[in-house]
Amino acid sequence: MADSNITDTHPDFLSPLATTILNSRPDAYQRLVYRGPTPPEATRLLSGVKPEQLLKVPVQSREEAAGMLGGLWLWHDALKECHELVQDLIGPTGAFWHAIMHRREGDFSNAKYWYARCADHRAMRLISAMSLDAVGRGTTDRKLLRAVSGAYNPEAFVDFVEEVHAHPQDPRYAAAVRLQQIEWEALFSHCAYEAAGEAGGMI
C-alpha cells in the first residue's frame, strides 16, 4: 500500500483477510496501463473471496462491499476480475471503478465515458483536496496541472496517462502513478466506510 495520509485504507472494521490482501504486494499498482494476464499472486490472494469476508462487521451496503472487492482485484492488476464485478454495479461507485479499470487497460475513450457517469462521486472531493500536493505544487507540466489544479479532473488525467504510460523513464510517470494510487485509495476508503455503515467516520 502506498504511503499516504489522505485516507484510512485500514480502518478497524476491515477483516484480517482484507488487511493481508492490501499489504501483500508492496509493488502493486505501479503500472499506469496493464495489458497482461491476471498475476498469479492476485489469484492466490483473491480467488474465492466474497465481499462480506472483507469486513469484521455486517455489510450495510452490498454494492459498496462488492466495490471493495473489485478494487482489490484492480489493485493487484487483475483487470478482468475487477471488470466482472463492477460491471454489475449500477451506481456511481461502480461507474468510478469501471472508469479506472478501462483507463488502466488503455481504453481511454471508454474510461472518459464512465468518468462522466460518476462526476459527482463523493470520493472526487478527497482526491481534489490531496492531488496537487501529491504530485508537487511546483509542477509546471500543463497537462498534469489540468488534472490536479482545483477540482480533480479525471478526464484530463486520462489524457495525461495516455501520453506518459508507455514511457516509464519520463519524470512525470512517477507523478501519474502517485495520482492513480491516491484515486484508488480514496475510492476504496469510500467503499469500505459505506459498506460498513460508517460513512460519517470517513476522513
URSULCOR-V723894 format. One record per residue. N is the residue number from 1. RES is the residue in one small letter. PSI is psi in degrees with one decimal (999 if undefined). Layout:
n=N res=RES psi=PSI
n=N res=RES psi=PSI
This chain:
n=1 res=m psi=133.3
n=2 res=a psi=149.1
n=3 res=d psi=110.9
n=4 res=s psi=141.5
n=5 res=n psi=6.2
n=6 res=i psi=-28.2
n=7 res=t psi=157.7
n=8 res=d psi=90.4
n=9 res=t psi=-2.4
n=10 res=h psi=55.1
n=11 res=p psi=161.0
n=12 res=d psi=-25.6
n=13 res=f psi=-0.1
n=14 res=l psi=143.0
n=15 res=s psi=159.5
n=16 res=p psi=-35.5
n=17 res=l psi=-46.5
n=18 res=a psi=-40.7
n=19 res=t psi=-40.5
n=20 res=t psi=-44.6
n=21 res=i psi=-41.3
n=22 res=l psi=-37.6
n=23 res=n psi=-2.1
n=24 res=s psi=-26.1
n=25 res=r psi=96.0
n=26 res=p psi=-21.7
n=27 res=d psi=9.4
n=28 res=a psi=153.5
n=29 res=y psi=37.1
n=30 res=q psi=-11.1
n=31 res=r psi=136.5
n=32 res=l psi=-39.0
n=33 res=v psi=133.0
n=34 res=y psi=121.9
n=35 res=r psi=12.1
n=36 res=g psi=-178.9
n=37 res=p psi=169.7
n=38 res=t psi=124.4
n=39 res=p psi=138.8
n=40 res=p psi=-35.0
n=41 res=e psi=-35.5
n=42 res=a psi=-43.5
n=43 res=t psi=-42.7
n=44 res=r psi=-40.7
n=45 res=l psi=-35.3
n=46 res=l psi=-13.4
n=47 res=s psi=126.3
n=48 res=g psi=-5.1
n=49 res=v psi=136.5
n=50 res=k psi=151.2
n=51 res=p psi=-39.7
n=52 res=e psi=-16.2
n=53 res=q psi=-8.1
n=54 res=l psi=-7.8
n=55 res=l psi=149.9
n=56 res=k psi=-16.0
n=57 res=v psi=161.9
n=58 res=p psi=141.0
n=59 res=v psi=128.0
n=60 res=q psi=-22.0
n=61 res=s psi=107.3
n=62 res=r psi=-33.8
n=63 res=e psi=-44.1
n=64 res=e psi=-34.7
n=65 res=a psi=-40.2
n=66 res=a psi=-34.6
n=67 res=g psi=-38.4
n=68 res=m psi=-48.4
n=69 res=l psi=-42.2
n=70 res=g psi=-39.9
n=71 res=g psi=-37.0
n=72 res=l psi=-40.5
n=73 res=w psi=-41.9
n=74 res=l psi=-40.8
n=75 res=w psi=-33.1
n=76 res=h psi=22.3
n=77 res=d psi=26.8
n=78 res=a psi=77.7
n=79 res=l psi=-36.5
n=80 res=k psi=-47.2
n=81 res=e psi=-37.6
n=82 res=c psi=-47.2
n=83 res=h psi=-40.8
n=84 res=e psi=-32.4
n=85 res=l psi=-49.6
n=86 res=v psi=-18.3
n=87 res=q psi=-17.3
n=88 res=d psi=-1.1
n=89 res=l psi=123.7
n=90 res=i psi=-10.9
n=91 res=g psi=-174.9
n=92 res=p psi=-30.3
n=93 res=t psi=-43.1
n=94 res=g psi=-40.1
n=95 res=a psi=-38.7
n=96 res=f psi=-49.8
n=97 res=w psi=-38.3
n=98 res=h psi=-44.6
n=99 res=a psi=-46.9
n=100 res=i psi=-44.7
n=101 res=m psi=-45.8
n=102 res=h psi=-36.6
n=103 res=r psi=-40.9
n=104 res=r psi=-20.8
n=105 res=e psi=-2.0
n=106 res=g psi=11.5
n=107 res=d psi=77.7
n=108 res=f psi=-38.8
n=109 res=s psi=-39.4
n=110 res=n psi=-36.4
n=111 res=a psi=-43.3
n=112 res=k psi=-37.7
n=113 res=y psi=-45.8
n=114 res=w psi=-33.0
n=115 res=y psi=-36.5
n=116 res=a psi=-23.8
n=117 res=r psi=-3.3
n=118 res=c psi=26.3
n=119 res=a psi=-28.5
n=120 res=d psi=15.3
n=121 res=h psi=141.2
n=122 res=r psi=-31.6
n=123 res=a psi=-22.6
n=124 res=m psi=-35.4
n=125 res=r psi=-39.1
n=126 res=l psi=-41.5
n=127 res=i psi=-42.9
n=128 res=s psi=-39.7
n=129 res=a psi=-27.3
n=130 res=m psi=-12.8
n=131 res=s psi=-41.2
n=132 res=l psi=-42.8
n=133 res=d psi=-37.6
n=134 res=a psi=-38.4
n=135 res=v psi=-9.7
n=136 res=g psi=117.6
n=137 res=r psi=-15.4
n=138 res=g psi=0.7
n=139 res=t psi=142.4
n=140 res=t psi=1.0
n=141 res=d psi=121.9
n=142 res=r psi=-39.1
n=143 res=k psi=-38.0
n=144 res=l psi=-40.3
n=145 res=l psi=-34.8
n=146 res=r psi=-32.4
n=147 res=a psi=-30.6
n=148 res=v psi=-10.4
n=149 res=s psi=126.2
n=150 res=g psi=-135.9
n=151 res=a psi=141.2
n=152 res=y psi=131.0
n=153 res=n psi=91.8
n=154 res=p psi=-30.6
n=155 res=e psi=-39.2
n=156 res=a psi=-34.6
n=157 res=f psi=-37.6
n=158 res=v psi=-45.6
n=159 res=d psi=-40.0
n=160 res=f psi=-45.1
n=161 res=v psi=-40.3
n=162 res=e psi=-35.0
n=163 res=e psi=-38.3
n=164 res=v psi=-9.3
n=165 res=h psi=-28.1
n=166 res=a psi=7.0
n=167 res=h psi=71.6
n=168 res=p psi=-16.6
n=169 res=q psi=-10.4
n=170 res=d psi=129.0
n=171 res=p psi=-23.5
n=172 res=r psi=-13.8
n=173 res=y psi=-44.5
n=174 res=a psi=-37.6
n=175 res=a psi=-38.8
n=176 res=a psi=-40.0
n=177 res=v psi=-44.4
n=178 res=r psi=-39.3
n=179 res=l psi=-38.2
n=180 res=q psi=-31.5
n=181 res=q psi=-42.3
n=182 res=i psi=-44.2
n=183 res=e psi=-46.9
n=184 res=w psi=-47.5
n=185 res=e psi=-42.9
n=186 res=a psi=-43.5
n=187 res=l psi=-40.0
n=188 res=f psi=-43.0
n=189 res=s psi=-44.4
n=190 res=h psi=-49.0
n=191 res=c psi=-43.6
n=192 res=a psi=-46.9
n=193 res=y psi=-40.6
n=194 res=e psi=-42.3
n=195 res=a psi=-34.6
n=196 res=a psi=-3.6
n=197 res=g psi=27.4
n=198 res=e psi=32.3
n=199 res=a psi=-31.2
n=200 res=g psi=-17.1
n=201 res=g psi=0.7
n=202 res=m psi=136.4
n=203 res=i psi=999
